[in-house]
């Protein structure tokens, strides 16, 4: 059982989809990552910040799942990060309607003492300087540092982003962002360029079209499970990252072969996340459901072909 | 070794991509289908029509690959079907610049006597009435009838299309067309509706995002091989169909398990097709290249996961 350190936002989200809309509900990258990671046998801690308006009920929800929230800072008089977004009819694209950074604007992350030797560090989407700050606090070199980012930082903090990318082992990024970062349309070429920037492993997320894992000359692909209905894609990428790192922390094996399995576990959990608004589906998920869907992934992709 | 009957256009194509453009070159659905099918141990015949302007060299090319072209009618004084298209920068979308039906406008298909008992019938993209006419000429019920179609017929001959769909076992269709035909955004729901229209098997082609095979409650997915460069997507879908039906005709096994393999073979051959303009890559392709790439497909998708 390994230690997993999770850095990222803990937030309020308000979501509009073609199927309905929510008031402010629990959201944030670190929230989705940590909820997914609790499906594995790991010790995990969140490094993040919220305001005084953040409900005790949400803190309890995380703590009751044995997520260490001692470094989830609560700022007196502060307001929690708030994001509001509206998905288009195809659910593949969305508009951001509101972004209020609030307490996130001055966030200084503090890694808990007993997590400075974490096996796996999952740097959820945040300012690259905050991500770098966390890496610098580690007293032992982690087995694996995984970084998630987005186009916002490419537009607004590219130098800092390029710097932190140098220091990580795995980057997870979506297809359009990979193209933006490298000026390469071909994802194969884009991944090769990103590997030259630092990360040994590059994971390119294609939403409903699955995810690609690149390692040296090797490529592995996991489809997204075809679903009758995608209800709310919010948090799917973070849930993927949580399943990916949670599985790696549990198994303490960072071989390419095991990273393939981690990709499948991440895709599997993400397929649940999108079935309800926000974290709803991830709060109550049992092993049997998860295992049944893993079998679906096998059926979906495995074949037994002979060469001609 | 089974018999494969192929119906579809034999044409001139002129293609513009971001990488260059061609004059009139060999194209057409039946051309791509038959070239792909020659990679398997099958007897195949084309039912189609060309004009007197069609070069003997192209006829020889097909005949030299042991494709029976006795029912590839050459209309004296007629002109061959001509399509000109321009691909956008992402190569996923294109504009049709010219469509000249020419001899195709009055085409009456004639199935060769010795192919009226074919094992597999591949109905390439053509007017649904022509496709139905071919089905009606079969004296023995084929093991499997596969139909390809496109949005053009949904817009212009929907009743005839719905009628021929009732009579086929497999339909291959792209994602947007599946949505148009069923008014369902979810491909899972769209496939279920199409199955109610007749076909036991539904293959939904997603271009660079792979292909899905639906059968009852089962779904199988084959990714497209991630390529450094896609040069010209023309004919990829037909090459897929040719690999799919060629393999099924060779193995004479139409179980769901074997259809999975056929999907992989189709995807594999399509990955070659897009590397050059038109049929260029498919004209000279050897077993070793094909087998090497099949191994890449295995590496890309196969994993060995244990349940939690």
Interface residues (C-beta under 8 A of the other chain):
Chain A: X39 X40 X89 X90 X185 X186 X187 X188 X189 X206 X209 X210 X212 X218 X219 X220 X221 X223 X226 X227 X228 X229 X230 X257 X260 X261 X264 X265 X287 X290 X291 X294 X295 X297 X298 X299 X300 X301 X302 X303 X304 X305 X307 X308
Chain B: X39 X40 X89 X90 X185 X186 X187 X188 X189 X206 X209 X210 X212 X218 X219 X220 X221 X223 X226 X227 X228 X229 X230 X257 X260 X261 X264 X265 X287 X290 X291 X294 X295 X297 X298 X299 X300 X301 X302 X303 X304 X305 X307 X308
